[in-house]
Amino acid sequence: MREVKEAFARFWPLTRGDRKWLALIIGCVIVSALAETASILLFAELTDHALKAGSLSAFWGPAVAWLGAAALGAFVGYLGNSLATWTAERFVLRLRANVFRHVQDLPPDFFQKHRQGDLVERLTGDVEAIEQLVVSGVVGTFSAAFSAVFYAAAALWLRWDLALVTFLLAPLFLVTARRFAGRIKESAQDERAADGAITSVVEESLGNIVLTQAYNRRGAEEKRLDREARAWMRASVRGARASEMYEQVVEVVETLCVLAVIGLGAWEISQGRMTLGQLLAFAAFLGYLYPPIRNLGQLGLTLTAATAGAARLQEILDAKPAVTDPAAPVAPWPVRGWVSFHGASFRYPGSGRESLHDVTFTAGPGELVLVTGPSGAGKSTLSKLLTRFYDPTAGAICLDGVPLSDVPLEFLRENVALLPQETLILHGTIRENIECGRPGATDTEIESAARDAAAHDFIAALPDGYDTEIAPGTAALSGGQLQRIAIARAMLRPAPVLVLDEPTAGLDALAARRVVLPLRRLMSGRTTIMITHDLSLAPDADSILVVDGGRLVETGTHTELIARGGAYARLAAPLPETVTETVSVAETMSVPGEDTLMLRL
Ligand SMILES: Nc1ncnc2c1ncn2[C@@H]1O[C@H](COP(=O)(O)OP(=O)(O)OP(=O)(O)O)[C@@H](O)[C@H]1O
């Protein structure tokens, strides 16, 4: 019960704005329960006066009143239930939006630790479970409680002594519910987790379908799904069994209660204090009184099961964003593009060692700084700090001399554009994909960005041109073409600082060469921090940073570092001189047709 209270306290504030509707729904619930109680009393009156006396004239009055009560009950029942559904759905809508907003602010390591399918399940199934706890739970509790109170009052009015016996037995229902609560909650928890695992397996398998098919992993994937599906089935059957057993035990408890009342009634009749008719009317009445009490017990179980979803959602809501907007942000200023790291160190949350240690460098406006080094050296981490996905654990990073932690996040990301390692494509048209670099850009601006990114020609050649629908994982365009769309998107963003993370990764040599020219155009006039293993642009860089084991081991220009014969010289060694020359040739070409480019290279 403590968990129900805690979960309720956590999510109840989200009903703000809907509380007047909840009050109205509870008003409907009360009127509905009153109408039902009146119907029962009118039934007792009909039994006593019309049926027992065999009088038709005594029938009409109670009959009309009963019909009126039934009509009123139906009307408020409809109103209350429709309103309850609407309020519940509004709550789900708001809760999901809240959780989604929160999730969007969480740092990359959160998404590395949680399986995507499980997060999807939390945002769908678990959100609905909380609704059960908060909105439907409140309405259901009020409905059952008011019905029980009104019927109890009516029972007292009919035969107070028998009614008291009935009340004494009522806690049996609640005790039974309590006995089952633990088992039902446990299976609900397992079921929710298994739901998430199934979604994850399906999503991961379908997302990696090429790997599955190429490596004949179908059997292994089926086994993985089967394992999770069986876990779900076991939890689901366990939960259903516990609920069913509860239902059946409650039936027996109810029979026990009815028999106790009949036994007592038989004693009363034998003493001449009660007629058979009175006893039958009271026994019929029990049929109304116990369901709401049963419902209260059942509701307790539903709420307990819903706390399983609440715990899973709470885990997400408790995850803290790695960075927040500064409390006292500096006012926006025309950014020039000075980027500086001052002894910056960084350790990922939960990691035992530093991924970056004491990194210091400066990039002036319009300069190209190339960051290279072996795999796992800390290069991407550097880009994550510069775009403030994380704050350094020691030292500082500044933009035009202002520490990033004092710069409003939105302003920072408007001024520092990131072209990440993986080409990120949104579900939508090519136009929309480019436009998201600067929402509101005109068609002419989009086309001009595409031209600069050497993407216009292949886009225009598509049957639907800029209106061609693309989606993540699309096969309609090649990796190089998608990368050029991403470049066009970045091109549109008037950001003075550019962070390129392996812009040619995943592209073959030819495709990589094709993006060189668009990249040069993109970089021109912007401070560019380019993380790369591909050193073809190294001779152009104003400075090269060599990172190894999280430390900056060498800094200098291509010529200086080659002359030094250190780590950089070793990294650059396999690079044949001719490649550098080829790039210079490509550089001088005005956006060539792709076939021409292929021939020249
Ligand atoms: N979320 C994380 N939690 C803990 N450690 C991490 C996390 N992400 C990266 N690391 C570690 O930080 C180190 C630097 O990683 P990073 O991705 O910056 O390397 P990189 O130089 O970009 O490598 P690559 O060239 O292969 O992309 C690695 O040892 C990596 O294992």
Ligand as a Chemical Component Dictionary entry (heavy atoms), coordinates in Angstrom:
data_LIG
# 
_chem_comp.id                   LIG 
_chem_comp.type                 NON-POLYMER 
_chem_comp.pdbx_formal_charge   0 
_chem_comp.three_letter_code    LIG 
# 
loop_
_chem_comp_atom.comp_id 
_chem_comp_atom.atom_id 
_chem_comp_atom.alt_atom_id 
_chem_comp_atom.type_symbol 
_chem_comp_atom.charge 
_chem_comp_atom.model_Cartn_x 
_chem_comp_atom.model_Cartn_y 
_chem_comp_atom.model_Cartn_z 
_chem_comp_atom.pdbx_ordinal 
LIG N1  N1  N 0 28.922 6.195 -22.193 1  
LIG C1  C1  C 0 30.162 5.828 -21.868 2  
LIG N2  N2  N 0 30.441 5.357 -20.639 3  
LIG C2  C2  C 0 31.681 4.987 -20.296 4  
LIG N3  N3  N 0 32.751 5.062 -21.114 5  
LIG C3  C3  C 0 32.544 5.526 -22.360 6  
LIG C4  C4  C 0 31.243 5.926 -22.813 7  
LIG N4  N4  N 0 31.350 6.339 -24.093 8  
LIG C5  C5  C 0 32.658 6.194 -24.425 9  
LIG N5  N5  N 0 33.366 5.716 -23.388 10 
LIG C6  C6  C 0 34.816 5.434 -23.346 11 
LIG O1  O1  O 0 35.529 6.629 -23.520 12 
LIG C7  C7  C 0 36.676 6.399 -24.297 13 
LIG C8  C8  C 0 36.727 7.387 -25.453 14 
LIG O2  O2  O 0 35.640 7.095 -26.325 15 
LIG P1  P1  P 0 35.392 7.922 -27.651 16 
LIG O3  O3  O 0 34.115 7.461 -28.240 17 
LIG O4  O4  O 0 35.534 9.368 -27.357 18 
LIG O5  O5  O 0 36.621 7.434 -28.533 19 
LIG P2  P2  P 0 36.998 7.836 -30.045 20 
LIG O6  O6  O 0 38.402 8.318 -30.003 21 
LIG O7  O7  O 0 35.977 8.749 -30.618 22 
LIG O8  O8  O 0 36.918 6.428 -30.736 23 
LIG P3  P3  P 0 36.537 6.069 -32.272 24 
LIG O9  O9  O 0 37.610 6.654 -33.130 25 
LIG O10 O10 O 0 36.579 4.588 -32.304 26 
LIG O11 O11 O 0 35.176 6.646 -32.524 27 
LIG C9  C9  C 0 36.633 4.953 -24.747 28 
LIG O12 O12 O 0 37.505 4.210 -23.947 29 
LIG C10 C10 C 0 35.210 4.537 -24.504 30 
LIG O13 O13 O 0 35.155 3.196 -24.123 31 
# 
loop_
_chem_comp_bond.comp_id 
_chem_comp_bond.atom_id_1 
_chem_comp_bond.atom_id_2 
_chem_comp_bond.value_order 
_chem_comp_bond.pdbx_ordinal 
LIG N1  C1  SING 1  
LIG C1  N2  SING 2  
LIG C1  C4  DOUB 3  
LIG N2  C2  DOUB 4  
LIG C2  N3  SING 5  
LIG N3  C3  DOUB 6  
LIG C3  C4  SING 7  
LIG C3  N5  SING 8  
LIG C4  N4  SING 9  
LIG N4  C5  DOUB 10 
LIG C5  N5  SING 11 
LIG N5  C6  SING 12 
LIG C6  O1  SING 13 
LIG C6  C10 SING 14 
LIG O1  C7  SING 15 
LIG C7  C8  SING 16 
LIG C7  C9  SING 17 
LIG C8  O2  SING 18 
LIG O2  P1  SING 19 
LIG P1  O3  DOUB 20 
LIG P1  O4  SING 21 
LIG P1  O5  SING 22 
LIG O5  P2  SING 23 
LIG P2  O6  DOUB 24 
LIG P2  O7  SING 25 
LIG P2  O8  SING 26 
LIG O8  P3  SING 27 
LIG P3  O9  DOUB 28 
LIG P3  O10 SING 29 
LIG P3  O11 SING 30 
LIG C9  O12 SING 31 
LIG C9  C10 SING 32 
LIG C10 O13 SING 33 
# 
